[in-house]
């Protein structure tokens, strides 16, 4: 594909993968006119973050000694999001 060859020539090892270029070429052939993100349905990430923070804060107020697994089960939030939320709530302002 000519587009990918031009990317490789211009960017070397930093060029997009062939499959990514092929996907974008296909989208533009179908009528897409911009590379900016399209509107997505669903709740914005910031609302999910605020909701997760509120749920985890509530659970922590009820039991300060609960484990990560207990928070995950009780909240229904993935462990990695529980961990990042706990970091923001507990460790963000901690300075030794």
N, C-alpha and C positions, 0 to 999 in steps of 0.2 A: 504494500500500500504506500503510495507516494507521500501521503501526509506523515505517516510514521517515520519514513526515511528522512524527511525534512526535520522532524523533531530530533531524531538521533543525531543528525548532522549538526544541528544548532546546540543541542543540550548534552550530547554525549551520554554518559552514564545516568544523568539526571532526567532523561527523557521518560515520558509516560510509556507504560507497557503497550505492546501492539494491540492487545484486546481492548484496552481502554480507549485508544485512538479509534479503533474500529467501531466501538459502541457510540462514541460521540459523532463520528461521521454518519452513522446510521440515523441518529437523532436529528442531525441537521438536514439530511436528505428527506426526512419525514416532515420537515417544516419548522423545526425549532430554530429560533433566530437569536437566542441569547445564551451565554454560558452561566448567567446568574441562576441561583437556586429558584426553583418553582415553589409556589405555595404548597404547603403540606397540610393534610388534615390532622386532626388530633390536638391534644392539649400541648401547649408550648412547654419546652423543657424547664423553663423557670418556674412554671406552676407546679410541675412534678417535683422539683427540688424543694419548693416551699411546702408542699404537701408532705413529702418524705420527712423533712425537718420537723414539722409539727407532730407527725405521728411518732417519730423516734423520741422527741422531747417528752411527749406524753408518757410513753413507755418507760423512759428513764426516770421520770418523776415518780412513777408508781413503784419502780424497783431499780435502785442505782447499781445493784450488783448483778444484773442480768447479763448473760453472755451474748456474744455476737450471734450465735446460732439461735438463741431464744428471741433476740430482737428480729432476726430474719424471719423466723416462723410466725411470730406474733404480728409483725407488720405486713408480711407478704412482699417485702422489698428485697431485691437481690443483695447478697452479702457485700458486693463491692460498693453498692450505693449506700448501704448501712455504714460501712467503714468510712467512706468519704464524708458522709453526713456527721458521723461521730467526730471525725477530725475537725470539721468546721465548728461543731458545737463545743467540743472539749479542749482541743489542743491548739486551735487557731491563735488564741491570745496568750498561750502559755510561754513564759520566758524564764529559763532557769537562772 
